Every structure is written in C-alpha cells, then in structure tokens.
C-alpha cells in the first residue's frame, strides 16, 4: 500500500499539466547513469536493455525477442485530447523506467522490474484515438479491405490503442502488461489480448512457425528500412505524403492467423514444401540458392513443370514491384483447444510498413485470391495502428500528435 499515494500523487500532478516533463527528466537521468555504469562491462544475465529514447520507437526493427504480448484497448467515454495526452505521459514515464530495469512509480511489484531482458514496449493508435487527439487521420488507418478468406472475430479485431510488449522473459512481459494496463484504467478498457512466442530462441535468422516453416525470409534489408518501414522523407518519395505527426513512426497491421495443424499433419513433406515454395529443413527456395536469395520463379524442372507451383505461397507473395515489401515480426500462439479439437494454434502476424495501402494490401489481396496455404490457414483477427514516433529525452509519446 505504500506505493499507492505516490501513484495518485503523480496522477494529480499530471492532471494539472505540471509534472510530466519533470518525471521524465528524472527517468532520463537514471538511464544515463545506468548507461555509464555498463560502458565497460557486459550486463548481467537478464539485465540487457534496449534504448527507449530515439527517433523511432523500439520493438519494430529491434531484433525480435522470444515472448510478446499485444494488448488492444478502447477509449472510455469522455476521454478527450487532454486525457489521452496524460495517459501517454504516464506510459512514457513507466515504459522508460521498465525498459531500463527500474520499477514504475506506482509499481506494487518492483522486484519484477529488475530483469528487463531486452524489454521493449511499442505504442500504436487507432483512428478513434487520433481523432480524439485532434490530429489528421490518414485514410489507411481503419479496417483493412474485406478479403474472401477472412473469418474475422470481434474478439481479435479493432482497437483504439495498442501496446506491443516484448522481452526474452515471459514474466517481464506479464509484469509490464499488468502495470501499464493498471495505469491506464481510467482512460481505456481492454478490448483483446494476444500472447505469443518465437523460436528457436538462439537462432534469430531462423524463427519458425508452428507449421515448421522458416518465417520472415523476405524481410526488407537493413538498408531498405528507412524507405520501406519508417515514415519520413525517403518513404514519402515512394508512397506520397503522410501526416506530419507520423514522421519517425510507422504503420502496423496485426492479423491473427489460425492454423489447422490437424489437417496439415496429413500432408506429406513434398506437399508441404510445394505449398510454401521453400524447403522445410533450412528455408531455402525450392529452386536452390541461399536462404536470403529470391526464388527463381521462371525455373522449370526435368518434367517441364515450374519448380515453384503457380499458387505456392512464395510466388503469390512476390511481385516485380520491390516496394511491395513489409517487415514481418510474427509470434506463434498455442492456446487451449475448444472441445472436439486437438489444437488451437496459429500466428499473431505483425507487419510494419510505411504505407499500408501500397505495401501490405496488394500482397494480402494476391494471397487471399489464391494461395495454397489458404487450405490450412484462416485469418480470424485484424487490426491496423499508427505506431507513434520515438521519444526524445524530456519528451513523451505522441508529442507530435498534439502539436500539428
């Protein structure tokens, strides 16, 4: 109970608009001290941190962690721009503390904050929240087009605000989600929660989904990310202008993809590889080469047939337009099955791109039209968010949103 007065005090100060920057300044000073201490030695196990401040939010191009949680919220009735800004200030303070291995100001379990283990928290907003802030709502920020393969459920779709929380430690993820959710309870209510995991843990280049496929082989290179992932001068030359408040941010699509592993098990290995267009053992294209090489879509086998099936996943996902790429950062889920089923498994598929309409939608439309994997996968959830720009020391999340 000793922590409760401090939390209430901070809320009272934020309500008056006088404490947000001061609290952040204290947090920034604490981070600097930690940074100096770690300059000449490696952090202890579990104490590795990812920088919070910067032009972009962490958790997008950050090397993916093992565990992730995605929490979508709806704004409560009566929440206006001032209230939304107060919530983002509270979250800024708490996220800066948690990601540096320190408890939040109102943290009732401060010991759980001591092992960040590469904790990142990424904040996105839906159309309703941007509208409440009084900022320009881009036309792509809303529901995706209706795809013929979708069987969307409200339980996994939509949302006004999103938290993506990732760490190498599942307990760290759960603690951060609980603290940030409690801190926001006077502004928002939980709409849905999705949790996931990645593996193999120690092989960043070879994450696999529950079908055994190597996932993320077609991600944009590091050199391409400024123009294909982040909103800024380079991306706007390709795709056209975005609202000024989003410069330094990105767009985020979250799709829940259910997998029918029970029928996938009935397919032999050559059939699985034919559906994908890649080898299952190492992820290389069926036409050969390295993992990162593009498949040769013109290759013909000794039988005179195309090596990559006309409706294989890799063929349907590709085009000669090299701007139609996005950064995949998926997590597997494996939940308790309902009665009569053996499994309840799939992907929390997460895609980051500078422009949803020009990058994500065309690829998804081709896959929805005809992709062999559609026999075993079904989208059951879908949401789109604007990922806010990063935070400068002394600033707060969404600062540009309220100044443009």
Beta strands, then each sheet from edge to edge (+ up, - down):
strand 1: 67-75
strand 2: 120-125
strand 3: 161-167
strand 4: 188-197
strand 5: 250-259
strand 6: 327-328
strand 7: 331-334
strand 8: 345-353
strand 9: 377-387
sheet 1: 4+ 1- 3+ 2- 9+ 5- 8+ 6-
sheet 2: 4+ 1- 3+ 2- 9+ 5- 8+ 7-
end
